[in-house]
Amino acid sequence: MTTAAALAPPSAPPPAAPSVRPAEDGAPLVDAAGLSRPRRPRVPLPRPLRRLAGPLILVALWQLAGNLGAIDSRVLATPGQVLSAGWELARTGELASNLLASLARVAQGLVIGVSLGVLLAVLAGLFRLGEDLVDSTLQVLRSLPVLGLLPLVIIWFGVGEEPKVALVVFATVFPVYLNTYAGIRGVDSRLVESARVLGLSRVGLIRHVVLPGAVPGFLVGLRFALTSSWLVIIIAEQLNATSGIGYLMNQAQAWYRTDIIVLGLLIYGLLGLGADAVVRLLERRLLRWRRGFDGN
């Protein structure tokens, strides 16, 4: 008599146990089919290092090209030669004195230009009469080339410090005015209506709604003004100057010292980058309430 157990189909063999072998570092690695090897967690590179990677690679290639003779040092000095020239100028104190002279001129021009730009933007942004009197005039003036005004500025102010500061003022007032004016006129109309419904006076509306809403535009204008100030001072200090980084570069040109010229350009670039970083930090502090897309 056939039993039920004899009629039952043969059972499938049990699956083979996955083979486990020790890794070199002692962590087990599973080789069975269908199971993936565990990946080690990636250590993220800090963002400041990532931002420096591109310039460092460029400098390394530049130095390599100079060492191999692909670039003549009389045409373009290598980074090593630039650092050597910077060390020599710093040791003699010549670099510090000229750097302070440039910083003083830019600081004076920025204070005057930014203050004037904000004042004109407030007048044009808050009052129709101010807009009619100020905006069209500034739109005409900002179309004039800054360097084209240099002969006229020298006639007006002479060859001392005044023409250099005046050129910085002329270059910085317009970006501050344009962006601050746009910030004032770009305040959300719903916020203005809500403030009026709450009974705010015109002074309160300007103080609590309009001016805070214009801060982002002002900071954008300030960043453009900082960039413009360094661009202008480079040219201004190479004409009728006895001090400053631009003067140092002009003297180096006469002796074909490309290392000093490149050093001056590098200093201008670092100063502009540092000033922009300060404005970015100020922006994060003042605009905590205004969160936007950060790229993540």
GULUMLO-266250 format. One record per residue (C-alpha): residue number from 0; x, y, z; residue in three letters; chain. Coordinates in steps of 0.25 Angstrom, whole numbers, padded with zeros to 4 digits. Each point is the difference from the previous one (the first is absolute). Layout:
BEGIN
NODE   num       X       Y       Z   residu   chaine
NODE   NUM       X       Y       Z      ALA        A
...
This chain:
BEGIN
NODE   num       X       Y       Z   residu   chaine
NODE     0    0000    0000    0000      MET        A
NODE     1    0006    0013   -0004      THR        A
NODE     2    0000    0010    0010      THR        A
NODE     3   -0002    0015   -0001      ALA        A
NODE     4    0014    0003    0003      ALA        A
NODE     5    0005   -0008   -0012      ALA        A
NODE     6   -0009    0007   -0009      LEU        A
NODE     7    0004    0014    0004      ALA        A
NODE     8    0009    0007   -0010      PRO        A
NODE     9    0015    0001    0004      PRO        A
NODE    10    0003    0012    0007      SER        A
NODE    11    0010    0011   -0006      ALA        A
NODE    12    0014    0000    0006      PRO        A
NODE    13    0002    0011    0010      PRO        A
NODE    14    0007    0012   -0006      PRO        A
NODE    15    0015    0001    0002      ALA        A
NODE    16    0005    0008    0011      ALA        A
NODE    17    0007    0013   -0005      PRO        A
NODE    18    0015   -0001    0001      SER        A
NODE    19    0006    0010    0009      VAL        A
NODE    20    0015    0004   -0001      ARG        A
NODE    21    0007    0010    0008      PRO        A
NODE    22    0005    0013   -0006      ALA        A
NODE    23    0013    0005    0002      GLU        A
NODE    24   -0004    0010    0010      ASP        A
NODE    25   -0008   -0011    0008      GLY        A
NODE    26   -0014    0004   -0006      ALA        A
NODE    27   -0008   -0011   -0006      PRO        A
NODE    28   -0003    0000   -0014      LEU        A
NODE    29   -0012   -0008   -0005      VAL        A
NODE    30    0002   -0006   -0014      ASP        A
NODE    31   -0014   -0007   -0001      ALA        A
NODE    32   -0008    0002   -0013      ALA        A
NODE    33   -0010    0012    0002      GLY        A
NODE    34    0007    0006    0012      LEU        A
NODE    35    0009    0012   -0003      SER        A
NODE    36    0013    0003    0007      ARG        A
NODE    37   -0002    0011    0010      PRO        A
NODE    38    0006    0014   -0004      ARG        A
NODE    39    0009    0008    0010      ARG        A
NODE    40   -0006    0013    0003      PRO        A
NODE    41    0006    0012   -0008      ARG        A
NODE    42    0006    0011    0008      VAL        A
NODE    43   -0005    0013   -0006      PRO        A
NODE    44    0011    0010   -0004      LEU        A
NODE    45   -0003    0013    0008      PRO        A
NODE    46   -0005    0011   -0010      ARG        A
NODE    47    0011    0010    0003      PRO        A
NODE    48    0010   -0011   -0005      LEU        A
NODE    49   -0009   -0003   -0012      ARG        A
NODE    50    0000    0015   -0004      ARG        A
NODE    51    0015    0001    0001      LEU        A
NODE    52    0002   -0013   -0009      ALA        A
NODE    53   -0002    0007   -0013      GLY        A
NODE    54    0010    0012    0003      PRO        A
NODE    55    0010   -0009    0006      LEU        A
NODE    56    0000   -0009   -0013      ILE        A
NODE    57    0001    0012   -0009      LEU        A
NODE    58    0012    0005    0008      VAL        A
NODE    59    0007   -0014    0000      ALA        A
NODE    60   -0002    0000   -0015      LEU        A
NODE    61    0006    0014   -0001      TRP        A
NODE    62    0012   -0004    0008      GLN        A
NODE    63    0002   -0013   -0008      LEU        A
NODE    64   -0001    0008   -0013      ALA        A
NODE    65    0011    0010    0005      GLY        A
NODE    66    0009   -0011    0005      ASN        A
NODE    67   -0001   -0007   -0014      LEU        A
NODE    68    0003    0012   -0007      GLY        A
NODE    69   -0013    0001   -0007      ALA        A
NODE    70   -0002    0014    0006      ILE        A
NODE    71    0011    0010   -0001      ASP        A
NODE    72    0002    0006    0014      SER        A
NODE    73    0003    0014   -0007      ARG        A
NODE    74   -0014   -0001   -0005      VAL        A
NODE    75   -0007   -0006    0012      LEU        A
NODE    76    0006   -0003    0013      ALA        A
NODE    77   -0002   -0013    0007      THR        A
NODE    78   -0008   -0001    0013      PRO        A
NODE    79    0013   -0003    0007      GLY        A
NODE    80    0007    0013   -0005      GLN        A
NODE    81   -0013    0008    0003      VAL        A
NODE    82    0001   -0005    0015      LEU        A
NODE    83    0015    0003    0000      SER        A
NODE    84   -0003    0014   -0004      ALA        A
NODE    85   -0011    0002    0010      GLY        A
NODE    86    0009   -0005    0011      TRP        A
NODE    87    0010    0010   -0004      GLU        A
NODE    88   -0009    0012   -0001      LEU        A
NODE    89   -0007   -0005    0014      ALA        A
NODE    90    0014    0000    0006      ARG        A
NODE    91    0004    0014   -0004      THR        A
NODE    92   -0014    0005    0004      GLY        A
NODE    93   -0003    0005   -0014      GLU        A
NODE    94   -0011   -0009   -0002      LEU        A
NODE    95   -0007    0004    0013      ALA        A
NODE    96    0001    0015   -0002      SER        A
NODE    97   -0006   -0001   -0014      ASN        A
NODE    98   -0011   -0009    0004      LEU        A
NODE    99   -0004    0009    0011      LEU        A
NODE   100    0000    0012   -0010      ALA        A
NODE   101   -0010   -0008   -0009      SER        A
NODE   102   -0009   -0004    0011      LEU        A
NODE   103   -0001    0014    0005      ALA        A
NODE   104   -0004    0005   -0014      ARG        A
NODE   105   -0010   -0011   -0002      VAL        A
NODE   106   -0006    0002    0014      ALA        A
NODE   107   -0002    0015   -0002      GLN        A
NODE   108   -0006   -0002   -0013      GLY        A
NODE   109   -0009   -0011    0005      LEU        A
NODE   110   -0005    0008    0012      VAL        A
NODE   111   -0004    0012   -0009      ILE        A
NODE   112   -0005   -0008   -0012      GLY        A
NODE   113   -0009   -0010    0008      VAL        A
NODE   114   -0006    0012    0009      SER        A
NODE   115   -0003    0008   -0012      LEU        A
NODE   116   -0006   -0012   -0008      GLY        A
NODE   117   -0009   -0003    0012      VAL        A
NODE   118   -0004    0014    0002      LEU        A
NODE   119   -0004    0002   -0015      LEU        A
NODE   120   -0007   -0014    0000      ALA        A
NODE   121   -0009    0004    0012      VAL        A
NODE   122   -0003    0013   -0006      LEU        A
NODE   123   -0004   -0006   -0014      ALA        A
NODE   124   -0007   -0012    0006      GLY        A
NODE   125   -0009    0006    0011      LEU        A
NODE   126   -0004    0013   -0008      PHE        A
NODE   127   -0005    0002   -0014      ARG        A
NODE   128    0007    0014    0000      LEU        A
NODE   129    0013   -0006    0004      GLY        A
NODE   130   -0001   -0011   -0011      GLU        A
NODE   131   -0003    0011   -0011      ASP        A
NODE   132    0012    0008    0005      LEU        A
NODE   133    0010   -0011    0003      VAL        A
NODE   134   -0002   -0012   -0008      ASP        A
NODE   135    0001    0006   -0014      SER        A
NODE   136    0013    0007    0004      THR        A
NODE   137    0006   -0012    0005      LEU        A
NODE   138   -0004   -0009   -0011      GLN        A
NODE   139    0008    0010   -0010      VAL        A
NODE   140    0012    0001    0009      LEU        A
NODE   141    0002   -0015    0002      ARG        A
NODE   142    0001   -0002   -0015      SER        A
NODE   143    0013    0009    0000      LEU        A
NODE   144    0013   -0009    0000      PRO        A
NODE   145    0007    0002    0014      VAL        A
NODE   146    0014    0001   -0007      LEU        A
NODE   147   -0005    0010   -0010      GLY        A
NODE   148   -0002    0009    0012      LEU        A
NODE   149    0014   -0001    0004      LEU        A
NODE   150    0006    0013   -0007      PRO        A
NODE   151   -0012    0008    0005      LEU        A
NODE   152    0002   -0005    0014      VAL        A
NODE   153    0015    0004    0000      ILE        A
NODE   154   -0004    0014   -0005      ILE        A
NODE   155   -0010    0001    0011      TRP        A
NODE   156    0008   -0006    0012      PHE        A
NODE   157    0014    0000   -0005      GLY        A
NODE   158    0010   -0012    0001      VAL        A
NODE   159   -0001   -0003    0015      GLY        A
NODE   160   -0009   -0009    0008      GLU        A
NODE   161   -0013    0006   -0004      GLU        A
NODE   162   -0002   -0005   -0014      PRO        A
NODE   163    0003   -0014    0004      LYS        A
NODE   164   -0011    0001    0011      VAL        A
NODE   165   -0009    0007   -0010      ALA        A
NODE   166    0001   -0011   -0010      LEU        A
NODE   167   -0004   -0011    0010      VAL        A
NODE   168   -0012    0009    0005      VAL        A
NODE   169   -0004    0001   -0015      PHE        A
NODE   170    0001   -0015   -0002      ALA        A
NODE   171   -0007   -0005    0013      THR        A
NODE   172   -0012    0010    0001      VAL        A
NODE   173   -0007   -0006   -0012      PHE        A
NODE   174   -0001   -0015    0004      PRO        A
NODE   175   -0004    0004    0014      VAL        A
NODE   176   -0011    0010   -0005      TYR        A
NODE   177   -0006   -0009   -0011      LEU        A
NODE   178   -0001   -0013    0009      ASN        A
NODE   179   -0005    0008    0012      THR        A
NODE   180   -0010    0008   -0008      TYR        A
NODE   181   -0005   -0014   -0006      ALA        A
NODE   182   -0001   -0006    0013      GLY        A
NODE   183   -0009    0012    0005      ILE        A
NODE   184   -0009   -0001   -0012      ARG        A
NODE   185    0000   -0015    0001      GLY        A
NODE   186   -0006   -0001    0014      VAL        A
NODE   187   -0012   -0010   -0001      ASP        A
NODE   188   -0013    0008   -0001      SER        A
NODE   189   -0007   -0009    0009      ARG        A
NODE   190    0009    0003    0011      LEU        A
NODE   191   -0003    0015   -0002      VAL        A
NODE   192   -0015   -0002    0000      GLU        A
NODE   193    0001   -0009    0012      SER        A
NODE   194    0008    0011    0007      ALA        A
NODE   195   -0010    0011   -0004      ARG        A
NODE   196   -0012   -0009    0005      VAL        A
NODE   197    0007   -0001    0013      LEU        A
NODE   198    0001    0015    0001      GLY        A
NODE   199    0014    0003   -0002      LEU        A
NODE   200    0004    0014   -0003      SER        A
NODE   201    0008    0003   -0012      ARG        A
NODE   202    0013    0001    0009      VAL        A
NODE   203   -0004   -0013    0006      GLY        A
NODE   204   -0002   -0006   -0014      LEU        A
NODE   205    0014    0005   -0005      ILE        A
NODE   206    0007   -0005    0013      ARG        A
NODE   207   -0006   -0013    0002      HIS        A
NODE   208   -0004   -0005   -0014      VAL        A
NODE   209    0007    0008   -0011      VAL        A
NODE   210    0014    0001    0005      LEU        A
NODE   211    0001   -0014    0005      PRO        A
NODE   212   -0005   -0005   -0013      GLY        A
NODE   213    0011    0008   -0007      ALA        A
NODE   214    0012   -0006    0008      VAL        A
NODE   215    0002   -0012   -0010      PRO        A
NODE   216    0001    0010   -0012      GLY        A
NODE   217    0009    0009    0008      PHE        A
NODE   218    0010   -0012    0003      LEU        A
NODE   219    0000   -0004   -0014      VAL        A
NODE   220    0004    0014   -0004      GLY        A
NODE   221    0010    0000    0011      LEU        A
NODE   222    0007   -0012   -0006      ARG        A
NODE   223    0000    0006   -0014      PHE        A
NODE   224    0006    0013    0006      ALA        A
NODE   225    0011   -0007    0007      LEU        A
NODE   226    0004   -0007   -0013      THR        A
NODE   227   -0001    0013   -0008      SER        A
NODE   228    0009    0007    0010      SER        A
NODE   229    0011   -0009   -0001      TRP        A
NODE   230   -0001    0000   -0016      LEU        A
NODE   231    0001    0015    0000      VAL        A
NODE   232    0011    0002    0010      ILE        A
NODE   233    0009   -0009   -0008      ILE        A
NODE   234    0000    0010   -0011      ILE        A
NODE   235   -0001    0013    0009      ALA        A
NODE   236    0013   -0004    0007      GLU        A
NODE   237    0008   -0003   -0013      GLN        A
NODE   238   -0002    0015   -0004      LEU        A
NODE   239    0007    0011    0008      ASN        A
NODE   240    0001   -0008    0013      ALA        A
NODE   241    0012   -0001    0009      THR        A
NODE   242   -0006   -0012    0009      SER        A
NODE   243   -0009   -0011   -0001      GLY        A
NODE   244    0000   -0014   -0006      ILE        A
NODE   245   -0004    0006   -0014      GLY        A
NODE   246    0013    0009    0001      TYR        A
NODE   247    0008   -0012    0004      LEU        A
NODE   248   -0005   -0008   -0012      MET        A
NODE   249    0003    0012   -0009      ASN        A
NODE   250    0014    0001    0005      GLN        A
NODE   251    0002   -0015   -0002      ALA        A
NODE   252   -0004    0002   -0015      GLN        A
NODE   253    0011    0009   -0003      ALA        A
NODE   254    0010   -0011    0005      TRP        A
NODE   255   -0008   -0012   -0006      TYR        A
NODE   256   -0002   -0006    0014      ARG        A
NODE   257   -0012   -0008   -0004      THR        A
NODE   258    0001   -0007    0014      ASP        A
NODE   259   -0004    0013    0007      ILE        A
NODE   260   -0011    0003   -0010      ILE        A
NODE   261   -0006   -0014    0002      VAL        A
NODE   262    0002    0003    0015      LEU        A
NODE   263   -0008    0013   -0001      GLY        A
NODE   264   -0011   -0007   -0008      LEU        A
NODE   265   -0001   -0011    0010      LEU        A
NODE   266   -0001    0010    0012      ILE        A
NODE   267   -0011    0007   -0007      TYR        A
NODE   268   -0007   -0013   -0002      GLY        A
NODE   269    0001   -0005    0014      LEU        A
NODE   270   -0004    0014    0005      LEU        A
NODE   271   -0013   -0001   -0008      GLY        A
NODE   272   -0002   -0014    0004      LEU        A
NODE   273    0001    0003    0015      GLY        A
NODE   274   -0009    0012   -0002      ALA        A
NODE   275   -0011   -0008   -0007      ASP        A
NODE   276    0001   -0011    0012      ALA        A
NODE   277   -0002    0011    0010      VAL        A
NODE   278   -0013    0005   -0007      VAL        A
NODE   279   -0004   -0015   -0002      ARG        A
NODE   280    0001   -0001    0015      LEU        A
NODE   281   -0007    0013    0003      LEU        A
NODE   282   -0011   -0005   -0009      GLU        A
NODE   283   -0002   -0013    0007      ARG        A
NODE   284   -0001    0007    0013      ARG        A
NODE   285   -0010    0011   -0004      LEU        A
NODE   286   -0008   -0009   -0009      LEU        A
NODE   287   -0003   -0012    0009      ARG        A
NODE   288   -0015    0002   -0002      TRP        A
NODE   289    0002   -0001   -0015      ARG        A
NODE   290    0004   -0014   -0003      ARG        A
NODE   291    0001   -0004   -0014      GLY        A
NODE   292    0006   -0012   -0009      PHE        A
NODE   293    0014   -0003    0004      ASP        A
NODE   294    0003   -0011   -0010      GLY        A
NODE   295   -0003   -0012    0008      ASN        A
